[in-house]
Amino acid sequence: MPVTSTIDHHATGHSPAHAYALVQVAALAYQNESVVAEQAEEWGFHHVRHHRSRFTPPFPLTDTQAFTMASDRMIITAFRGTEPLQIRDWLSDATTPPWPGPARTGYIHYGFGEALESVYPVVRSTLEEFRTDRQTVWFTGHSLGGALALLAGARLHLEEPKLTADGIYTFGQPRACDRLLAAACNRGFAQRLHRFVNNNDIVPHLPPEPAYTHTAGIRYIDSRGAIHTSTSPLAKIADRARGMTADPLAPACDGVRDHAVLNYVTALKNSIG
């Protein structure tokens, strides 16, 4: 019996359905390898490569995990995230030096640099191996995984343009780079960066400005679950207040609750009706 896929392998641009597909892939990155392989097969991706590398930075984080799955039309690489309280403490550490950005363009957080460097060579070689017939290439990730997805895509674009991604989708992503690299990404990925932020999610506010910033492509999920590509500062403040009052334990837990990957999955699912 042929596999029925919930992912459109012919997608070439943004759509709510494609965003929902990629947030599911980002969530899948938290599962073990056997679950990843089984789900990828159900989605019609018959080639799967797992990427895991350990490193020893001065942070409470010791490895990078990701996977790449490929069909004859599409390749997706998803990076795994980490716990919100852990990443908050890690990214709030202002004593660490910056790490040079891809192709010496700007700079990124030192921890991002080490985390990506530990797995980037195998991700790159896997993409070259799997891309046998000009398949589209997509990067995705939640939390820390979103930052690594963005930076992996940026590195390929700046250093090996033939592997430039067709789109990068991140969910609850922290600030990943300085303004110089952000500008380079905005130019290189015009209309192909999609950065989802769920209401009061704490992680997108880290590391602190002005040293680090976000790229373009914001898609803000309000307290009612509607998705906006732009919103005024006052409207966002009012909406975040509504989101906090919806939880009797807020604001203490609101930023962590809104960061959960399953909340992103639910919001994107609801966006397609």
LINWOUR-V458387 format. One record per backbone hydrogen bond with DSSP energy under -1.0 kcal/mol. NH is the residue of the N-H (numbers start at 1). CO is the residue of the C=O. E is the energy in kcal/mol with one decimal. If there is no record, write none. Layout:
nh-><NH,NH>
co-><CO,CO>
e-><E,E>
This chain:
nh-><11,19,20,21,22,23,24,25,26,27,28,29,30,31,36,37,38,39,40,41,42,43,44,45,47,49,51,53,55,59,61,64,66,67,68,69,70,71,75,76,77,78,79,80,87,88,89,90,91,92,99,101,104,105,108,113,114,115,116,117,118,119,120,123,124,125,126,127,128,129,130,131,132,136,138,139,140,141,143,145,146,147,148,149,150,151,152,153,154,155,156,157,158,159,160,163,164,166,168,169,170,171,172,175,177,178,182,183,184,185,186,187,188,189,192,194,195,196,197,199,201,202,205,206,212,213,219,220,221,222,225,228,236,237,238,239,240,241,242,243,244,245,246,247,250,257,258,260,264,265,266,267,268,269,270,271,272,273>
co-><8,15,16,17,18,19,20,21,22,23,24,25,27,28,32,33,34,35,36,37,38,39,41,40,70,68,66,64,62,57,59,53,51,78,49,76,47,74,136,69,138,67,140,65,83,84,85,86,87,88,108,106,101,102,99,109,110,111,112,113,114,116,116,119,120,121,122,123,124,125,126,127,130,73,75,167,77,169,171,142,143,143,144,145,146,147,148,149,150,151,152,153,154,155,156,160,161,137,192,139,194,141,196,206,213,107,178,179,180,181,182,183,184,185,189,168,217,170,219,221,198,255,202,203,208,177,195,228,197,226,222,220,232,233,234,235,236,237,238,239,240,241,242,244,247,253,254,257,260,261,262,263,264,265,266,267,269,270>
e-><-1.6,-2.5,-2.3,-2.0,-2.3,-2.0,-1.6,-1.6,-2.2,-2.2,-2.0,-1.1,-1.7,-2.2,-2.3,-2.5,-2.1,-2.6,-2.6,-1.9,-1.9,-2.0,-1.3,-3.0,-1.6,-2.8,-3.2,-1.9,-2.4,-1.2,-1.8,-2.4,-2.5,-2.1,-2.7,-2.5,-2.6,-2.8,-2.4,-2.6,-2.6,-2.6,-2.0,-3.1,-2.5,-2.0,-1.9,-2.2,-2.9,-1.3,-3.2,-2.3,-1.6,-1.8,-3.1,-2.2,-2.4,-2.5,-2.8,-2.5,-1.8,-1.5,-2.6,-1.8,-2.9,-2.2,-2.0,-2.3,-2.1,-2.1,-3.0,-2.2,-2.0,-2.1,-2.1,-1.9,-2.1,-1.1,-2.6,-1.8,-1.2,-1.4,-2.2,-2.1,-2.4,-2.4,-2.5,-2.2,-2.5,-2.4,-2.3,-2.3,-2.6,-2.4,-2.6,-2.5,-1.9,-3.1,-2.6,-2.6,-2.5,-1.9,-2.5,-3.7,-1.2,-1.8,-2.2,-2.3,-1.7,-2.3,-2.5,-2.0,-2.4,-2.5,-2.9,-2.4,-2.8,-2.9,-1.9,-2.4,-2.4,-1.6,-1.6,-2.1,-1.1,-3.5,-2.5,-2.6,-3.2,-2.9,-2.0,-2.8,-2.4,-2.3,-2.4,-2.3,-2.6,-1.9,-1.8,-2.2,-2.0,-2.2,-1.0,-1.6,-1.9,-3.1,-2.6,-1.2,-1.1,-2.2,-2.3,-2.1,-2.5,-2.3,-2.6,-1.3,-1.2,-1.4>
